[in-house]
Amino acid sequence: MSETILHVEDISKRYNLSRSGSISGDLSKWISSIKYPKSNPDFWALQNINFKLNQGDRLCVTGDNGAGKSTLLKILSKITIPTSGKIYGKGKITSMLEVGTGFHPELNGIENVFLNGAMLGMTKRDIQIKLDEIIDFAQLGDHVNTPVKRYSSGMYMRLAFATAATLHSEIMIMDEVLAVGDQNFREKCIAKLHELSNNFGKTIILVSHDKANRISLCNKEIILSKGKMI
Amino acid sequence: MIKPMWLIRPKEPLISFRITELKQYRYLISQLIYRDLIASYKQTLLGPAWLIIHPLITTVIFSIVFGSIIKISTDGLPQPVFYLSGIICWNYFSECLLRTSTVFKDNANIFGKVYFPRIIVPLSLSISMFFRLVIHVLLLITIMLIVPHQPYQISVMRIITIVPLVITLIAMLGVGLGLIFACLTIKFKDLNFVIIFSLQLTMYTTTVIFPLSSAPKNMAPFILANPITGLIEAFRYALFNTGGLDVISSAYCISSAIVLFSIGYIVFNRMERTYIDFI
């Protein structure tokens, strides 16, 4: 059961803050870098991050704003690459870095579930099997046939969470998604996440500022401060 | 259950084909094609009719301006047939190029949140453009049947051997250039205007509105320097047995398509991993 599923090895990420966006700006930057080789405009968003997660772990990442939480999740979900270090993983990763990512406003709820599932690399059959479960969990009723641009933000969020949580992969990444939605639905989400990790052995990585969520949900915790683990 | 192993590292090999990874996402390809074809016509006045209206109006205007007023030769073909066959090729090229060049910009929202091989988007765009092309070809056939003309010298053999190759090369040129510009526009956003502007002007230097045979002999190499010219000529040759292309020009078209597409593919693969840090 406790097989290592994610191994983050010495990950660092550097951002170059002095990017200008014009040819003359780039030239003057290049000249000044020759004149003053000591000046270093680089910003290290993450430095030497190491951790291991086993199957069924629920990791909580916390830290102040700008501590590097989102950068870490972006690297884990392959949105951007680390400047140095390696990550070994097993199985698919689903990331919900923002609610309702990839929903197309003109398409209706069901069409968007298929589109979203496809972006997670699933096949039509995989999604069809889970469709009823998703619609049921999202409590959308007849609105599944309405274009999602007409949805309230709560409905949008419920559909997005239901899609991600039902079309689950081995590793699930969630960036403060629990902050949205009403109390009822939040409790339902937490119960669902527990079920996923306990019954299905899914590994969950979560960013949350809410202490209550953290305690009730997670068995491991990483605290980031200025890009370093403390 | 099989759990594929993966590794994230700062550097990847320069050329990677990732066929197995693309195969895994084939349902996404079909979904993106569907989304592009269906969703773009929701809440519109005429819907998919625009597909036909646009080339039709262009053909009419060209026939009036270039055919009746300026009286440019059309190689013995009826004017609408001549212009439409050129417009079809040019539109496929320019749409592939334009849509691909804005891939990063149009999908910044999705690319910033979900991972999948980014090349899937230009790939599915060129396929959905291909469906539009098929409809345009059907329109061309309809016009050939309506407009009176002595029987066309149609050879099925010639069409089967040349047309698929020509279409593939046009797509490779459009997508290849589009991929290169997609990477450049991340850094320099005003390049997008340059693309739109130069596409409009370049069309008049290709054989959309005149046959190669009526161009001055000393200008021909300059006109043929744009590989689309050669491909339009080959397309018309396949369909109507007019014009035609020598071996050197054909080899030039084929090799430029392969080179530009390869450059675009390599540059795009490198850029897709870090581009989100740049915008």
Boltz contact constraints between the chains, C-beta under 6 A:
constraints:
  - contact:
      token1: [A, 77]
      token2: [B, 115]
      max_distance: 6.0
  - contact:
      token1: [A, 78]
      token2: [B, 115]
      max_distance: 6.0
  - contact:
      token1: [A, 79]
      token2: [B, 276]
      max_distance: 6.0
  - contact:
      token1: [A, 80]
      token2: [B, 276]
      max_distance: 6.0
  - contact:
      token1: [A, 80]
      token2: [B, 277]
      max_distance: 6.0
  - contact:
      token1: [A, 81]
      token2: [B, 10]
      max_distance: 6.0
  - contact:
      token1: [A, 81]
      token2: [B, 273]
      max_distance: 6.0
  - contact:
      token1: [A, 81]
      token2: [B, 274]
      max_distance: 6.0
  - contact:
      token1: [A, 82]
      token2: [B, 10]
      max_distance: 6.0
  - contact:
      token1: [A, 84]
      token2: [B, 10]
      max_distance: 6.0
  - contact:
      token1: [A, 86]
      token2: [B, 9]
      max_distance: 6.0
  - contact:
      token1: [A, 87]
      token2: [B, 8]
      max_distance: 6.0
  - contact:
      token1: [A, 88]
      token2: [B, 7]
      max_distance: 6.0
  - contact:
      token1: [A, 89]
      token2: [B, 6]
      max_distance: 6.0
  - contact:
      token1: [A, 90]
      token2: [B, 3]
      max_distance: 6.0
  - contact:
      token1: [A, 90]
      token2: [B, 5]
      max_distance: 6.0
  - contact:
      token1: [A, 91]
      token2: [B, 3]
      max_distance: 6.0
  - contact:
      token1: [A, 97]
      token2: [B, 113]
      max_distance: 6.0
  - contact:
      token1: [A, 98]
      token2: [B, 113]
      max_distance: 6.0
  - contact:
      token1: [A, 101]
      token2: [B, 113]
      max_distance: 6.0
  - contact:
      token1: [A, 101]
      token2: [B, 114]
      max_distance: 6.0
  - contact:
      token1: [A, 102]
      token2: [B, 110]
      max_distance: 6.0
  - contact:
      token1: [A, 102]
      token2: [B, 114]
      max_distance: 6.0
  - contact:
      token1: [A, 104]
      token2: [B, 35]
      max_distance: 6.0
  - contact:
      token1: [A, 104]
      token2: [B, 39]
      max_distance: 6.0
  - contact:
      token1: [A, 106]
      token2: [B, 39]
      max_distance: 6.0
  - contact:
      token1: [A, 106]
      token2: [B, 42]
      max_distance: 6.0
  - contact:
      token1: [A, 107]
      token2: [B, 39]
      max_distance: 6.0
  - contact:
      token1: [A, 115]
      token2: [B, 31]
      max_distance: 6.0
  - contact:
      token1: [A, 118]
      token2: [B, 27]
      max_distance: 6.0
  - contact:
      token1: [A, 118]
      token2: [B, 28]
      max_distance: 6.0
  - contact:
      token1: [A, 118]
      token2: [B, 31]
      max_distance: 6.0
  - contact:
      token1: [A, 119]
      token2: [B, 28]
      max_distance: 6.0
  - contact:
      token1: [A, 119]
      token2: [B, 114]
      max_distance: 6.0
  - contact:
      token1: [A, 119]
      token2: [B, 116]
      max_distance: 6.0
  - contact:
      token1: [A, 121]
      token2: [B, 24]
      max_distance: 6.0
  - contact:
      token1: [A, 121]
      token2: [B, 25]
      max_distance: 6.0
  - contact:
      token1: [A, 123]
      token2: [B, 27]
      max_distance: 6.0
  - contact:
      token1: [A, 124]
      token2: [B, 27]
      max_distance: 6.0
